[in-house]
Amino acid sequence: RSEAQASGAAAALQAWLLRASGCGLVMRQEVVSMVPALLLGVQASHRVLDVCAAPGSKTTQLLEMVSHGAEGGVVVANDAEPLRAYVLAHRLRSLGAGLN
């Protein structure tokens, strides 16, 4: 495979990732943001309070963990900073999460 082909493929992947992120199809997450939910061992029946939730990657991971089952788990997420809370709400809305 030539360097030009690899570069073109990388550019196409980057463009797709940017479009998919904007639509809510893909969410990038730092490894450090994944650790809390994994260490908590969240299950489908749990009720989780995330009070430092913005920008939403950890909250999205938690929602994914509670959504697999009929047990009725829930995630309550908020942020103390209004702008960050807006970003959180926008991101969760783009993923189709119910906001109350």
C-alpha positions as CSV (number, residue, x, y, z in Angstrom):
1,R,0.0,0.0,0.0
2,S,1.4,3.3,-1.0
3,E,1.9,6.3,1.4
4,A,-0.5,8.3,-0.7
5,Q,-3.2,5.7,-0.4
6,A,-2.7,5.4,3.4
7,S,-2.8,9.2,3.7
8,G,-6.1,9.3,1.7
9,A,-7.6,6.6,3.8
10,A,-6.6,8.4,7.0
11,A,-8.2,11.6,5.7
12,A,-11.4,9.8,4.7
13,L,-11.5,8.2,8.1
14,Q,-11.0,11.5,9.8
15,A,-13.7,13.2,7.8
16,W,-16.1,10.3,8.6
17,L,-15.3,10.5,12.3
18,L,-16.0,14.3,12.4
19,R,-19.3,13.8,10.6
20,A,-20.3,10.8,12.8
21,S,-19.3,12.8,16.0
22,G,-21.4,15.7,14.9
23,C,-24.4,13.5,14.4
24,G,-24.0,11.6,17.7
25,L,-23.1,8.3,16.0
26,V,-19.6,8.2,17.5
27,M,-18.3,9.7,20.8
28,R,-14.6,9.9,21.5
29,Q,-13.6,9.4,25.1
30,E,-10.4,9.6,27.0
31,V,-9.3,6.5,28.8
32,V,-9.3,8.4,32.1
33,S,-13.0,9.1,31.6
34,M,-13.8,5.4,31.1
35,V,-12.3,4.4,34.4
36,P,-15.0,5.6,36.9
37,A,-17.9,3.8,35.4
38,L,-15.9,0.6,35.0
39,L,-14.6,0.7,38.6
40,L,-18.2,1.3,39.9
41,G,-19.4,-1.8,38.2
42,V,-22.6,-0.2,37.1
43,Q,-25.4,-2.7,36.3
44,A,-28.7,-2.3,34.3
45,S,-30.7,-1.9,37.5
46,H,-28.6,0.8,39.1
47,R,-29.4,4.5,39.7
48,V,-26.4,6.7,39.0
49,L,-25.8,10.3,39.9
50,D,-23.2,12.1,37.8
51,V,-22.7,15.6,39.1
52,C,-19.7,16.6,37.0
53,A,-21.1,15.3,33.8
54,A,-20.1,17.6,31.1
55,P,-19.1,17.2,28.3
56,G,-20.9,13.9,28.5
57,S,-18.6,11.0,27.5
58,K,-18.7,9.4,31.0
59,T,-22.5,10.0,31.2
60,T,-23.0,8.3,27.8
61,Q,-21.0,5.3,29.0
62,L,-23.1,5.1,32.1
63,L,-26.3,5.3,30.0
64,E,-25.0,2.5,27.9
65,M,-24.4,0.4,31.0
66,V,-27.9,0.9,32.5
67,S,-29.8,0.5,29.2
68,H,-29.1,-3.2,28.7
69,G,-32.0,-4.8,30.6
70,A,-35.5,-4.4,31.8
71,E,-34.5,-3.5,35.3
72,G,-35.1,0.2,34.9
73,G,-31.7,1.7,35.6
74,V,-31.4,5.5,35.4
75,V,-28.6,8.1,35.1
76,V,-29.2,11.6,36.5
77,A,-26.5,13.9,35.1
78,N,-25.8,17.6,35.6
79,D,-23.0,20.1,35.8
80,A,-22.5,23.2,38.0
81,E,-21.4,25.4,35.1
82,P,-24.3,26.5,32.9
83,L,-22.3,26.4,29.6
84,R,-21.0,22.9,30.4
85,A,-24.5,21.8,31.3
86,Y,-25.7,23.1,27.9
87,V,-23.0,21.1,26.1
88,L,-24.0,18.0,28.1
89,A,-27.7,18.4,27.2
90,H,-26.8,19.0,23.5
91,R,-24.6,15.9,23.4
92,L,-27.2,13.7,25.1
93,R,-30.0,15.0,22.9
94,S,-28.0,14.2,19.8
95,L,-27.7,10.6,21.0
96,G,-31.5,10.4,21.6
97,A,-31.3,10.3,25.4
98,G,-34.4,11.4,27.2
99,L,-33.9,14.7,29.0
100,N,-36.1,15.6,32.0
